[in-house]
Amino acid sequence: MTEKNITQMKKMAAEKAVEFIKSGMVVGLGEGSTAVYAIIEIGNKIKNGELVNIKGIPCSLNVEKVAEESGIQVSDINLHTSIDITIDGADEVDSKLNLIKGGGGALLREKMVAQITDREIIVVDESKISVNLGEKWHVPIEVLQHGWKTHHSFLQNLGGIANLRLNTTGSPFLTDQNNYILDVAFGEISHPEKLENQLNQRTGIVANGLFINLANDVIVSGAEGINHLQK
């Protein structure tokens, strides 16, 4: 499949997700190439008057910039106890609509937004679909810079092999919170909820990229068109 076709599929999924947004909603704005297409589409609908009084909650500093450039009113998550709809991407989606996220490094803010969202809509192309998480993607784990090496043996005992994420210059990648990310290969994950709980109990791990029971809808674009998966 050509890059042009993949881009078109991403746009199709994003535009389908935006159809669920109504005027007056608070909308979570996710990270990733497909989610960015959704942000642009929301901005277009605001400009032509189809949507009014939309408040956007960005999941990263980069997304905040894109949203502002698209004409979306950006709001502070601290001003909201709930979010109506979030449109976000994913690196991998399993048969139960559990996710691996964090390829773009925004997993902490993405999970904070997802946990207060009434309807979490994930937009992906068909290459992101797996039977089990871990078939195609490692699990990003955000850790404090202090003592980051101490997590290696802990993660190895859980069956994972951890690598520090680097940027293009070869120095450690920094999240918006100035933390490091360990990309951890677990292989196929048979019990993702158990693994998520184990990771949550480790001091120094700030967030992990396992998003379990958070997605309500997954909109998948492929060669045959759009497939809308729901819980």
N, C-alpha and C positions, 0 to 999 in steps of 0.2 A: 504494500500500500504506500502511495506517495505521501510526502509531507503535506502537500496541498490537500489531499483527501483527509488526512488526520486532522488538519486545521479545520476543515469544513465540518467534520464530525463533532469536534469540540464545540464549535459555534452552535450547532444544532442542539446539543445537549444543554448548553447554557441558555439559549433562547427558550427552550421548553420549560426550564426551571423558573425563569422570570415570569412566565404566565401565571404562576401561583401568587405572585406579589400583588397586593391591593393597596390603594391609596391609604395613607395614614399609618402604615406599618413601620415597625422597627425591624430592620433587616441586618443580619450578620453578613459580613462581606469576607469571604474566605480567600486564602492564598492559593496560587497555582495558575497555570496557563488557562485551564478551562474556566475556572472561577472568575478570572479577569475578564473573559468574554461576557460573563453574566453582569459584571459591574458596568461594563461599557453599554450593554443593552439596557440596564436600569437607567443609566444616564440619558440614553436616547429617548426613553419613554418619559422621563422627567422633562426633557427639553421640548418634546412635542405635546406635552400636556396630558398624556395618558395616565401618568402617576403624579400625585401631588402629596406633599407633607410626608415624604419618606425620610427617615433617619437611619443612617448607616453606621454600623459598629464594625470597624476594620479589625482584621486579625493580625495585621502587621503594619509596620511603618510604611513599607512599600505599597501595600494595599490602600492605606490612608491617602497616600499621594495620588494613586490612580483614581480613587473615588472622588477626591476634590477636583481633579482635572476633568472628571466626567460630569461634574455638576451635582454630585450627591452631597447633601448636608451630612457631615460627619458628626457623630455624637460620642460622648464618653460612656464607656460601659458602666462606670460607677453611678450613672444617672438612671439606670434601668434594672429592674428586678427580673425582667424576662424579655426575650426577643421573640418576635412573631415567627420569622422564617430566617434561616441561614442557608445561603448557597455556598458550597465549598467543594473542593476537589478531594481526591484521594489517590494514593499511590497503589493501593490494592484493596479489593473488595471481595469478601468471601460469600459463600452461599447463604449465610445467615445475615448478610448486610453488615457484618463487622468490618472494620477498616484498619489499614495501616496508613498513617499520615505523618507528615514531617519532612518530606523530601526537600521542601523549600525552607525548612528551618523555623516554621511558625507554629509548631505543635502546641506549645504552652498556651498561647493566646487563642489558638483554634479550639482547644479543648475547653478553655474557660467559657468561650462563646457558646460552644455546642451544649454545654451542661445547663445553660439557662435558656435554651432555644426550644420553643414549642414544636417546631417542625424543621428538622435538619434534612436538607435536600442536598444530596451528593451528585455531582455531575462528573462523568468519566467517559472515556471511549472504551470500546470493548476489550482492548488489550489489558485493562486493569482488573478484569474479572478472574478470580481463581476459585477453586473449590475450598481450599484452606489457606489462611493467611501464612505468609512466609514462603509460599511457592516461588514468588517472583521478586520479593522485596525484603530487605532487612528492616529491623525495627529501630527507628531513630529514638535516642534517649538523651534528653537534655539534662546536663549535670553542671553543678557548680564547678568553676575553675579550681577552687581549693580542693585538693585531695582527689582530683578526677581519676588518677591512676588506681586508686584504691578499689574501684568498682570492677576492675577486670576479673579478679578471681571470683567475685560474687556472681558476675554474669556468666562466667565459664561454668560455675556449679549449676547454673540454670540451663546449661546447654548452648550458650551463646558465645560467639567469637566477636569481640568488640574492636572497632577501629575508630580512631579519632577522626572526625570530619575535618578536612582541610579546605581552604579556599584556593583560588587560582594561583596565588603567590606562594603556596606551600605552608602558610602559617595557619593556626587553628581557626576554623570558621566560628564566628561569634553570632549568637542569636541577638534579637532586639533587647534581650535582658542581659547581654554580655556574658552569657553562659556558653559552655562547649556542648557539642553534640557527639555522642558515640553512636555509630551505626553498627547495630548488632545483628549478626546472622544467626538465626535460630533454626533455620530449615523450616519445614512445615510445622506449624504450631497446632497441636491437636486440642489444647485447652487454653485458648487465648485469654479467657476471663481469669483463670487461675494465674497465668503469667502476669497479667496486668496487676493483679492484687499483690503478687510478690514484688514487683518493681515499685509499686506505690509505698511499700513498707521500708524501702531502703533510704536512709538519711543521705542527703547529697544528690539524689536523683530528684530533679525538679519536676519533670514530666516525661511521659513515654508516649510513643506514637501509636499505641493500641487504642482504638476508639471502639469500645464494646457497647452494644445496645444504645448507641447514640443516634444512628441514622434512621430516619423514618422513611425516606424515599431515596432511591438511587436511579438516576436517569442515565441510561447507557446509550451512547450513539455508536452505530456500526454500519457495516456495508448494507445491511437490510433496513436501516432506518433507526428509529428511536424505540427503546425498550424501557418501560417504566416499571421498576421493581419497588414493591412496598412491603413493610413488615406485615 
